[in-house]
Amino acid sequence: MRRDRSNFTLASPKKIFFHRPSGLWPKGADSGHGFNTVAIALKALRSPVSVCRNVDQKMNCTLDMIFDESPEEMAHPPLLRNNGCDGHLLDLPCQSTRCVQPGSGPRALCTLAQAVAQTGDAVAITSATGVIQFVNPSFERTTGYSSAEAVGQTFALVNSGVHLPEFFAQLWKTIARGEVFRGVLTNRRKAGDIYHEEKTITPIRDESGRISHFISTGRDVSERIFSNACLEHQANHDLLTGLPNRSLFLDRLAHAMHRASREAGIVALLFIDLDRFKSVNDSFGHDIGDRVLIKVAERLKKVVREEDSVARIGGDEFTVILEGLKSPADSGRVAAELVAAFEASLEIDGQMLEIGASIGIATYPEDGDGIDLLLRRADVAMFHAKDSGRSTYAHFSAVMEGERIEERSVATALDSALANDEFDVFYQAIVDPRDQRTVALEALLRWHSPLHGEVPASRFIPLLEAGNQILVVGKWLLATACRQIKALQRPDLAGMVVSVNLSGRQFRDRNLLSDIGEALRESGLDPRQLQLEIAEGALLEDAHAAAHTLAALKALGVRLAIDDFGIGYSSLCHLRHLPINMLKIDLSLVAELGTSADALWMVKTIIALADSLGIESTAEGVETAGQLALLSALGCSSVQGYWFHRPSPLQQLRTGWLAEKPVPRPLLRPGTGGPWA
């Protein structure tokens, strides 16, 4: 069989025509360039095919003829320019009497050639050295480079600079071994924008088994990558502040500790808990609380270095990972700067809010060689900082851990305290300052643990409030106090009022009204003898809902008091519409009466406010004769504190000071103030 550039004879009467699309091979390319490319593409099927080129005079275009059998050795004709074809692959009848209609085998090869040119994936064929020899139209659309611009170049043409040289070195090692590479590459289009391509590079071997070419196919997956990146960001970042969440924080801490271990470095973990955030959240609501958290995150990021990692791991808890420290003491300087960053008030909607930060520090490897251990010890140090007065920082020590273990033991024992009948109700007298007559009692929860002894309320009440136990224990306290005061009825104690505290959780509980009604019915206590104390902050979280709840409570016939008044942020506009009977002045203001002009002014203002609203005022925490005399002179309706009596159990209440006739203590000067009724 003999072939030349214009005449040839087929050993088999089968042939197809591959029309060279316009611009598929550039003008001036080396002879046989595109011709070889087509052959290489078809050889991917490992079919014994061969290609020759001729010019169809009738169609006035260049045709590449692809045969389904190996031809004799022949010279490749030079590339000719397209002179009018429509740029599609053709399956044409022969234009010569020496040709016949192609059969099914060649048609399959023609279909493959059509697929290469028309596939939606970007296809490129390179030499064994990576020089591009062919690109399809999808490659042009994806990259923005035309075939003329791409052929003769390498894939450095679309290199974005994102991947390190080591990445490409590994890629070349893979395909040089004859293995298929699969991966996602970040490339750059001609226009300069970045795109992500899911790429497969397949080595092609010649008859001798050597790699002669590579076929690259790629698909633009930028949209999918972006969507996945968004989902990954949401999975690893706090939606409110945008900071890394607990999951990402733990991952970064693990990597930081690994690097420190390899380089003999130091990692410091700072555990941050906000001071007074709960009060702000209760007073202004969760919307303001969320905005506070956002501002807190901004302040934290401004203090630390760019390479340091700030995270929000839950609620008002944040962490900072410090790497590259020369000594553990370096973390203390950063912690001091973080504490100082919160000395300035946070302004939200014109309201100046006071927020502080208590910080615990644990360092790797000194304080722990595991993630959980380091985190736990930083948490222990943070609680020590809070116990030391808040708005400060503390480095972990072994002594602190013993204290923290004790705290967990207390929390565990508290879980079963009610079931084991370990709670009791103590009472403190509320006294008329004029004659020091007991006019009411405040019911106070006490806990005697067989394991821990007498546990202060300041220690276990926050633990109850942290969980749902406060609802169950609070209901028990209410029912017990009503029952005991009812049983205490004597002619000389007629009308004695008992005051019971409601936590914020109880006040918002939907079963509150039914719980109070049940306690009154079962005890038989006159509703007018029950006073409910609600913390100031609980009323302001949702002023409308609070007003509705107070009105419903008032309809039961009970008395209402605002507790801890003077340390929150009450709106006087709302206050005058609330159906309350009393304002209770917080004991922190009473304690500073003799030393602080501001405290004196606030107490005086609160008493005057109560008088103007036609309600009563009570001062808590009276411990000296001077405080009593001053409150009496200011017209405070009633007082309570250790100056009179310490809280006592029911038995002492029956046989002790309540049964005795009061002996008035001398006042520095007489006071006025109305009766407690």
Residue, then its C-alpha position, 0 to 999 in steps of 0.5 A: m500500500r502506498r500513500d502520498r500527499s494527494n493520492f493513496t490506496l486503502a488496504s481496507p475500504k474504510k475511512i472517515f474524514f476529520h475536518r480541521p476546525s477553524g483556528l484549531w491549529p495555529k497558523g505557522a505551527d510546525s508541520g504535522h502538529g495538529f495532525n499528530t494531536v488528533a492521532i494522539a487523542l485517538k490512540a487514547l483508546r488504544s486503537p490501531v489508527s493512523v491519520c493522513r491529510n488531503v484537500d477536498q476540492k469540492m468542499n474547499c477545506t482541509l481534511d484529516m483522514i483517519f483509518d482503522e488500520s496502521p498505514e505504511e510509513m509516510a511523510h506528514p503533509p504540512l498544515l494548511r489553512n481552513n478555506g471555508c469549512d464550518g468548523h465541525l467534525l464531519d463524516l462525509p462520503c468519499q469524493s473519490t472513486r477509490c473510497v467507500q462509505p465508512g463503517s462502524g469502526p471508523r465512525a466510533l473514532c470519529t465520535l471520539a474526535q467529536a467528543v474531544a472537541q465538543t466536551g464541556d471539560a477543558v481538554a489539553i494535550t501536551s508533549a512529554t515535557g509539558v508543552i501544550q500541543f492541543v486545546n479544545p474550545s472548552f479550554e479556551r472558554t475556561t481559561g480565556y486563552s485562545s488556542a493560538e495563545a496556549v499552544g506552545q506554552t506550558f501550564a505555567l500560563v494559568n499558574s495562580g501562584v497559590h500552590l507551592p513548588e513542592f505541589f507541582a514536583q509531586l504532580w510531576k513525579t506522579i505522572a512521570r511514573g505513568e500514574v494518573f493524577r487527580g486533584v483540584l488546582t487553583n488557577r488564574r484566567k487570562a483576565g486575572d481572576i482565580y478559578h478552581e479546576e478539578k483536573t485529571i492528567t493521564p500519561i499516554r504511551d507510544e508503541s514502545g511503551r514510553i510516555s510521549h504525551f499527557i492528556s489533561t481534562g479539567r472542569d471548573v468547580s469554583e462554584r462548588i468550592f465556594s459553596n463548600a468553603c462557605l459551609e466549612h467556614q460556617a462549620n468552623h466559625d462562630l456565626l455571631t462574631g466570625l471568630p473560630n469556634r470551639s472545633l477550629f480552636l481545638d484543631r489550631l491548639a493541637h497544631a500549635m502544640h505539635r509545632a512547639s513540641r517539634e521546635a521546643g517552643i512554648v504555647a500559652l492558652l488564655f481562657i477569657d470569661l467576661d465579667r458582668f456580661k450576664s447582668v447586661n444580658d439580663s438587663f438589656g436583652h439578648d440582642i444587646g448582649d449579642r452586640v456586646l459579644i461582637k464588640v468584645a471580639e473586635r477588641l480582642k483581635k486588636v490586642v493580639r498579633e495577627e498570627d495569634s488565634v482568637a476564638r469564641i468557644g461558647g456563651d461569653e467565653f473566649t480563648v487566645i492561643l499565643e505561639g512563639l513565646k520566649s518564656p511563660a511570663d510573656s503571656g502575662r503581658v498579653a493578658a494584662e493588655l487584654v484586661a486593660a482593653f476592657e477598662a473603657s466602657l462599651e457604647i451601644d445605642g448611646q448606652m455605656l456598658e461596663i464589661g470586664a474580662s477575667i483571664g486564666i493562663a496555662t502554658y504548654p508544656e509546663d502546665g500540661d501536654g494534652i489539649d484537654l488538660l491544658l484547656r481544663r487548667a486554663d479554665v481553673a486559672m480563669f475561675h481563680a481570677k474571678d475569685s480574686g476580684r474579677s477583671t484580672y488574670a492568673h497563671f495556673s498553679a497546682v493549688m488552683e486545681g485542687e480548688r477546682i476539683e472541690e468545686r466540681s465535687v460540690a456541683t456533683a453533690l448538689d445534683s442530689a441535694l433536694a432528693n436527699d433532703e439536704f436543703d433548709v429554709f432560714y429566715q432573716a428579719i425585715v425591721d422597721p427602723r423607727d422601733q426596730r419591730t420585725v415586720a416581715l421575714e425573708a426566706l433564704l435557701r441554705w444547704h448542708s452537705p454531708l460531704h462539704g458541710e455548710v455550703p455558702a449560698s453565694r457558692f451553690i446558688p450560681l451552680l443551681e442557676a447554671g442548670n435547670q435545678i433552680l426551677v425545681v429547688g425554687k419551687w420547693l423553697l416557695a412551697t416550704a416558706c408558705r407552709q412554714i409561715k402559715a404554721l407560724q400564725r399566732p395572734d401576735l404575729a398576724g399578718m406577718v409577710v414572707s418574702v421569697n426570691l425568684s431567679g430570672r429563670q423562674f420569673r421567665d418560666r411558663n409554670l410560675l403562676s401555677d407554681i405560686g397558686e399551688a403553693l398558696r392553695e396547699s399552705g392556705l397562706d393569705p396571698r397578701q402575706l407573700q412577697l416575691e422579690i425579682a432582680e432588677g435585671a430580670l425585669l428589663e430583658d423583655a420589658h413588655a413580657a415582664a410587665h405582663t407577668l407582673a400584672a398576672l402575679k399582682a392579680l393573684g394578690v401577692r406583693l412584688a418587690i424589685d431586688d438589688f435595685g441600684i446596680g442595674y439599668s432601670s428605665l424610670c419610664h418603665l418603672r412607674h408602670l410596673p405594679i410593684n410594692m417595694l424597691k430593695i436597695d442593694l447591699s453593696l450601696v449600703a456597705e459604702l454609705g459611710t465612705s462614698a458620696d456617690a453611694l449616699w446619693m444613690v441611696k437617697t435618690i432611691i428612697a426619694l423615688a420610692d416615696s414619689l411612686g407611693i411604694e416602700s423602700t428596704a435597705e439590705g446589708v445593715e451591719t452598723a448603728g451608723q448605717l441604721a441611723l442614716l437610713s432611718a434619717l433618709g426615710c427608708s421604710s424598712v431595713q435588714g441585716y446582721w445588725f439585728h439578726r443573722p438568718s435562722p432556721l424555723q425552730q429558732l424562729r419560733t422560740g427565739w427572737l421573733a417570740e420576744k418583745p423587741v428591745p430597740r437599739p439607740l439611734l444616732r438620730p431619729g428617723t421617719g419613714g412609714p409603716w411596713a404594710 
